[in-house]
Amino acid sequence: MNGRRLVLAAAVLWGTTGSAQALGPEAATPVTTGALRLVVGAAGLVAVAAFSGTLRRLRNAPLFPLALTALGVAAYQPAFFAGVERAGVAVGTVVAIGSAPVLAGLLAKVAERERLGRRWFVSTALAIAGTVAVVGSPEGADPFGVAAALGAGAAYALYALGAKRVVAVVGATAAMAGGFGLGSILLVPFLWNADLSWVTTGAGAAMVGWLGLVTVTASYLLFGSGLVTTPLSVTGTLSLAEPATATLLGVAALGERPGFVTWAGVAMILVGLGILARPATPP
């Protein structure tokens, strides 16, 4: 499958994250939710890598990019869930992911010396304009939530930069297992004294299972495979499918009723994604 479509599919699965948290137990905090998501998802990725025989490739992984990947993964989790909790599912998601393409593109320009072509500028401009429309008036957004979401966007860009370099050396499965495995270790201390009794409830177990196995294990296997052939600058913009999905789920699952401007913003995001999702050359 085309690498850009794999990244796009992963982003759609990520778009379910905010709604899953909103439908989960009220006792779940952003930090514990993010930590458990990462621990469960990382366990799934390590299991897949071990079963496929690719885990041993991590011995050849470049250490600094692997550390960047783990740091980005660990920082993203609490920042994203705090942003969603304080600013709302739609606003928190679009701010987090809406800031990612600019930061990822700039990082790619500086660190990878990627050429930011006309298609990237056009599609990114459309997608960012769409996220601005979805967010709406800044007066209505919680400042802390927006700041946390921006932090999540920066963490994502850092993760994407490190992961692309690791994937190039050890392959997608091993890179995802290594990055998320190390990232989960960084968050384990936050679970030591936390109240995790809500995890034993049906809603809690379902939320953690979905967040870990679907929005991490499955989605990042897709994303890692897509990174092999997709430029870093492009992955950032394709990831804007996440806020579009989150907005649609907000309507269907959470009863949110976006207005015309919000729907126009989602349409702009989808048009921008459509431009980038096409293969660079005819098949």
Secondary structure, 3 states (H helix, E strand, C coil): CCHHHHHHHHHHHHCCHHHHHHCCCCCCCHHHHHHHHHHHHHHHHHHHHHHHCCHHHHHHCCHHHHHHHHHHHHHHHHHHHHHHHHHCHHHHHHHHHHCHHHHHHHHHHHHHCCCCCHHHHHHHHHHHHHHHHHHCCHHHCCHHHHHHHHHHHHHHHHHHHHHHHHHHHHCHHHHHHHHHHHHHHHHHHHHCCCCCHHHHCHHHHHHHHHHHHHHHHHHHHHHHHHHCCCCHHHHHHHCCHHHHHHHHHHHHHHCCCCCHHHHHHHHHHHHHHHHHHCCCCCC
